[in-house]
Amino acid sequence: MSTRTVLVINSGSSSIKYQLVDPDSGERLASGLVERIGDSIGTITHKHGEEKTEITEPVPDHGFGLAEVLRLFEEKGPTLSEAHVVAVGHRVVQGGRYFSGPALVDDAVVAKIEELVPLGPLHNPAHLKGIEVARKLMAGIPQVVVFDTAFFQDLPEEAARYGLNREVADRYSIRRYGAHGTSHQYVSQEIAKRLGREDLKQIVLHLGNGASVSAVVNGHAVDTSMGLTPLEGLVMGGRTGDIDPAAVFHLVRVAGMTVDEIDHLFNRESGMKGLTGQQDMREVWKLIEAGDQQARDAMDVYLHRLVKYVGAYTAVMGGVDAITFTAGIGENDKRLRAELCERLAFLGITVDAAANAAPAGEPVTISTPESAVVVTVLPTNEELAIARQAVTLI
């Protein structure tokens, strides 16, 4: 049994994802998911070793859900005392200007996260529920929060500041905060280790249902595609990504839409879902294979936006040494990787087709030895990153 572990909790509005992680070896001892909290019927899945336990029952709130998770640890293992849990690590999306690294949870930290709810209205309230419940149910264990925005806290002013009236921007905390920072930090550090170099100019492509790009020089982020909120940047599963802000004024005036309706349209009903009817890239490729021209056009829009960001960040950094694909789409969509690298051939990128076609799971370099840029597929591990950050504080 491990000498010490961290229970990592990612609390969503109607879900709780968790993993029990050994921060030293990187081993995952147990994991699970509580889904459909607040619905008439919920599900709880707990995995430990080869054993998988599934429960279907009403989960009225996060408190009940987490209590059930703790019961499953006791009944199905590993018990938290046997596993030597030294900390509970919580993922929090929005840390604003306050947090440039992990923080030990106390009432002041909770108050700051509450204060940041207007900047993270979809995420922070759910994280707060998870923190509140964990503090009650596991009172003797230190709780640590790790912020998605922390890695981008020290972005250069030229990248963080918008061309918005300075007084308004400062009063209402409008700047580029980024997101997925825990993943971008983990992946860029792993690539530096793999290549044995700290002085890299890197582009990390975190491509999932939510998607973002970062430019990282010498281990520090110098730009990222998500902005004040996770809406800005790439075309995503349900989000528009970059769009002329005047589209909002136009829809208010011409379509009579409310701000909340436009918010829902831009965040939930756009992106690949809005362009093809499908949010899952695998389904989009099926449409393309069936000859659906709209789906092909949508994929080209997706790729075009990626090419723009890779080109822009190469210019910002004055070159690029390494490009890395990560997250669900980045790790698993070999066709998308091949098409993007083909469009980036002007950078001197050449891809080994056999390496690119290999199933994901382990880090793999997909560029050829002659390629001017090292291109890698590297599975992200935000839970391990959170666990490692958590133990630095205890």
C-alpha positions, 0 to 999 in steps of 0.5 A, spaced: 500 500 500 502 507 498 505 511 503 501 516 502 495 518 497 491 524 495 483 524 494 482 528 488 475 531 487 472 535 481 465 537 483 460 539 477 453 542 478 450 535 477 456 530 478 462 529 482 468 525 479 474 523 484 480 519 484 485 516 489 492 518 487 499 516 489 502 523 488 509 519 488 508 514 483 503 516 479 499 510 481 491 511 481 488 506 486 481 508 485 476 512 481 469 513 480 463 518 478 457 520 481 452 523 476 445 526 475 445 529 482 438 532 484 435 528 478 429 523 480 435 517 479 442 518 480 448 513 478 454 512 482 460 508 479 466 506 484 472 502 481 478 499 485 483 494 482 479 489 477 472 491 481 467 496 479 461 497 483 455 501 480 449 503 484 443 506 481 439 511 487 436 518 488 442 522 489 439 529 492 445 533 493 452 533 493 453 531 501 449 525 500 453 523 494 460 524 497 457 520 503 456 515 499 463 515 495 466 515 502 461 509 504 464 505 498 471 506 500 470 503 506 466 497 503 469 496 497 476 499 498 481 501 499 479 504 506 482 512 506 485 510 513 489 504 509 491 508 503 494 514 508 490 520 505 494 526 506 490 531 503 483 532 499 485 536 492 479 540 489 479 542 482 477 549 481 476 553 474 476 560 476 482 563 481 482 570 478 487 574 480 488 571 487 491 565 486 497 563 482 498 556 485 495 551 490 491 554 496 490 550 503 482 551 504 480 556 510 474 560 510 478 566 507 480 562 501 472 559 500 470 567 501 475 569 495 472 563 491 465 565 492 467 572 490 469 569 483 463 566 482 461 572 477 467 570 473 466 562 473 458 562 474 458 555 470 463 552 475 465 555 481 458 554 485 459 547 484 466 547 486 464 550 492 459 545 494 464 540 493 469 543 498 463 545 503 461 537 503 468 535 504 470 539 509 464 537 513 465 529 512 473 529 512 474 534 517 481 531 519 484 531 512 487 538 509 483 540 503 487 544 498 484 547 492 488 547 485 486 552 480 485 552 472 487 559 471 493 559 476 498 557 470 496 563 466 496 568 472 503 571 470 501 571 463 505 578 460 501 584 460 501 584 453 497 577 452 493 578 458 490 585 457 484 586 452 484 593 448 478 595 453 477 601 456 482 601 462 478 603 468 472 599 466 477 593 465 480 594 472 474 595 475 470 589 473 476 584 473 476 583 465 482 580 463 485 573 460 485 568 465 485 562 461 483 555 463 485 548 463 491 551 466 493 544 470 493 540 464 497 545 460 502 545 466 502 538 466 503 536 459 509 542 458 513 539 464 512 532 461 515 534 454 520 538 457 522 532 461 522 527 455 526 532 451 531 533 456 530 541 455 528 547 459 529 552 454 523 549 449 518 554 445 512 549 446 505 549 443 500 545 447 493 543 444 488 541 449 483 538 445 476 535 448 469 538 448 472 544 451 479 546 448 484 551 448 491 552 446 497 555 450 504 558 448 509 556 453 516 558 453 522 556 458 516 553 462 512 559 463 505 560 459 506 567 455 499 566 451 493 562 451 486 561 447 481 562 453 480 568 455 475 572 461 471 565 460 472 558 457 468 561 451 474 564 447 479 561 442 478 555 439 471 552 436 469 547 441 464 541 442 458 546 444 462 553 444 463 558 438 470 560 440 472 567 437 466 571 435 465 578 433 462 581 440 458 585 436 454 579 434 451 579 441 448 586 439 446 584 433 442 578 436 439 583 441 437 588 436 435 584 430 433 577 433 430 580 440 434 575 444 436 576 451 443 576 454 441 569 457 439 566 451 445 568 447 449 566 453 446 559 452 447 559 444 454 561 444 456 556 450 451 550 449 448 550 442 454 552 437 461 549 436 461 542 432 454 541 435 451 548 432 455 546 425 453 539 425 448 537 430 453 532 433 458 534 439 462 528 439 468 528 434 467 521 432 460 522 430 462 528 426 467 523 422 461 518 421 457 524 417 463 526 413 464 519 411 457 518 409 458 524 404 455 530 409 458 536 406 456 541 412 460 536 417 466 536 412 465 544 412 465 544 420 471 540 420 475 545 416 472 551 420 475 547 426 482 545 423 482 553 420 482 555 427 487 551 430 492 553 424 491 560 426 492 559 433 499 555 432 501 560 427 500 566 431 503 562 437 509 560 433 510 568 431 509 570 439 514 565 441 519 567 435 519 559 433 516 553 436 520 546 438 514 542 440 507 541 439 503 536 443 496 534 443 492 532 449 485 531 452 480 526 449 480 529 442 487 530 442 489 523 444 484 519 440 483 522 434 489 520 429 485 523 423 484 530 426 492 530 428 494 528 421 490 533 417 492 538 422 500 536 421 499 536 414 496 544 414 502 545 418 507 542 413 510 549 412 513 549 419 517 543 417 513 538 420 513 531 418 509 525 421 510 518 422 503 515 419 504 509 423 506 512 430 500 517 429 495 511 428 498 507 434 492 507 440 493 512 445 495 510 452 502 512 452 506 518 450 508 517 443 512 522 438 508 522 432 513 526 428 519 523 424 526 524 426 527 529 420 521 533 423 523 541 424 518 540 430 517 535 435 510 533 435 507 528 441 501 525 443 501 525 451 495 523 455 494 529 460 493 527 467 490 533 471 488 528 477 495 527 478 497 534 477 492 536 482 495 531 487 502 533 486 500 540 487 496 538 494 502 535 497 506 541 496 502 545 501 502 539 507 
